[in-house]
Amino acid sequence: MPVGLSPASVARFAAGILAALWAMAALATEYVTLAAVGPSTMLVIAIAMNVFLIAGASLAFLHAGGWRTVLLVALGAATIDRIVNAAVAGTPLQIASALIGFAAITAVALIGTRRKS
């Protein structure tokens, strides 16, 4: 009997991978900025938001109860932080890319959700 993965399981792993990659890419930039400029409140908050996003991605990999909620809350918080930082820096393309990343990861995370009728 063949064993396959359901679309919801594949989406769970994909959402976890995308969220973890997005957070790790941002963390790399933030650590370089921290080393070059020094700590600031906005930088520490950005690092915390991306660590929170990695924690949400980890829950998706583990298929923990409530993983989707934690991942989406962390994703929203990290996206808001990125939008605020981009607005302060005056870079509208970073705002657009944050919204596109948020939409893409959210769409993948919501695949396979069941609606109660």
C-alpha distance (Angstrom), angle and dihedral (degrees) to the residues before:
residue distance angle dihedral
M1 . . .
P2 3.84 . .
V3 3.76 118.5 .
G4 3.77 117.0 -146.0
L5 3.73 139.8 172.5
S6 3.73 120.8 -111.0
P7 3.81 119.2 -125.4
A8 3.81 88.3 -112.4
S9 3.82 91.7 56.3
V10 3.78 92.5 48.0
A11 3.81 89.8 47.7
R12 3.81 90.8 50.2
F13 3.80 91.8 55.2
A14 3.80 92.2 42.3
A15 3.81 92.3 50.8
G16 3.81 90.3 48.5
I17 3.80 92.6 49.1
L18 3.81 93.9 46.5
A19 3.80 93.1 47.1
A20 3.80 93.0 46.8
L21 3.80 92.7 48.3
W22 3.81 92.1 47.7
A23 3.80 91.1 49.9
M24 3.81 94.8 44.9
A25 3.80 92.2 50.0
A26 3.79 90.0 52.3
L27 3.81 91.9 45.5
A28 3.80 90.9 54.5
T29 3.79 90.4 54.9
E30 3.78 92.6 44.1
Y31 3.81 93.9 50.5
V32 3.82 90.6 50.8
T33 3.80 89.5 49.6
L34 3.79 90.2 47.8
A35 3.80 91.0 52.3
A36 3.80 93.8 45.7
V37 3.81 102.0 40.2
G38 3.78 106.1 17.1
P39 3.78 131.1 -122.9
S40 3.77 124.2 -36.4
T41 3.77 132.0 171.5
M42 3.81 93.6 -109.8
L43 3.79 91.7 48.8
V44 3.80 93.8 50.3
I45 3.82 90.4 48.5
A46 3.81 90.5 49.6
I47 3.80 91.1 51.7
A48 3.81 91.2 48.4
M49 3.82 92.3 49.6
N50 3.79 91.9 51.7
V51 3.80 92.6 47.4
F52 3.83 86.9 51.7
L53 3.81 88.8 51.4
I54 3.81 90.7 51.7
A55 3.81 88.8 50.8
G56 3.82 89.3 53.3
A57 3.79 90.3 49.1
S58 3.81 89.7 50.4
L59 3.79 90.4 54.5
A60 3.80 89.2 52.6
F61 3.81 90.6 54.1
L62 3.79 90.7 49.5
H63 3.81 92.1 45.7
A64 3.80 88.7 -130.8
G65 3.77 119.3 177.2
G66 3.79 110.5 -88.8
W67 3.81 93.6 15.8
R68 3.79 92.3 137.7
T69 3.82 93.4 53.2
V70 3.81 93.4 47.8
L71 3.80 92.0 45.5
L72 3.79 93.6 49.6
V73 3.82 93.7 45.6
A74 3.81 90.7 48.9
L75 3.79 90.5 45.5
G76 3.79 90.9 51.4
A77 3.80 92.6 48.2
A78 3.81 92.8 48.0
T79 3.80 91.2 47.2
I80 3.81 92.8 50.1
D81 3.80 89.0 49.4
R82 3.81 91.2 50.7
I83 3.80 91.8 48.2
V84 3.81 91.8 50.0
N85 3.81 92.1 48.1
A86 3.80 91.6 47.3
A87 3.82 91.4 48.3
V88 3.80 91.1 50.9
A89 3.81 90.6 48.1
G90 3.81 91.6 45.7
T91 3.79 97.1 -123.6
P92 3.82 110.2 138.9
L93 3.81 93.8 179.0
Q94 3.81 89.9 62.0
I95 3.80 88.8 53.6
A96 3.79 89.9 53.0
S97 3.80 92.5 46.9
A98 3.82 91.3 49.3
L99 3.80 90.2 53.3
I100 3.81 92.3 46.9
G101 3.81 91.7 49.5
F102 3.79 90.9 47.6
A103 3.81 92.1 50.0
A104 3.80 93.5 47.4
I105 3.80 96.5 48.8
T106 3.81 92.1 42.4
A107 3.80 91.4 51.5
V108 3.79 91.9 51.3
A109 3.82 92.2 45.6
L110 3.80 91.6 52.4
I111 3.80 95.0 53.7
G112 3.77 109.5 113.1
T113 3.79 97.9 18.7
R114 3.75 114.2 145.2
R115 3.75 120.2 -132.6
K116 3.76 117.2 -145.6
S117 3.77 111.8 -132.6
